[in-house]
Amino acid sequence: MTMDITEFKNRASPSAIPSKLAAFEKDILHLHQEGYTNIQITEYLSHNGCKVSHQAISKFLKKRLTKKDAIPKPVSYAEKPPEQKPQKPSQASENLSWNEFRNKTDVESLM
């Protein structure tokens, strides 16, 4: 006995439970874009009657943001720019001939 999709849908309802966070998706994404932490977003949701953990916010954001459309967090002006690593002597002297390198480098002090 076969059953078509309409008959099946009449007999059974989907078991998926919609996320509590779905109603706040725009707010969550906006706050995340503005640089608010997951704990702060949790506090905002709590004030609006939606009690969830900050881990739930993290999972919610991971599911909705892919690498290509991830919203960059703002850069704090208090943060120092990343320090540049000094060049290794071999990198700095790649364009020198051996004699030029030897003349610029005190070989005896290296031994």
Protein Blocks (a to p, Z undefined) as FASTA:
>chain_A
ZZdfklmmmmpccfbdcdfklmmmmmmmmmmmnopafklmmmmmmmnopacdfklmmmmm
mmmpcfklcccddddfkbccdddddddfklmmmmpcfklmmmmpcfklmZZ
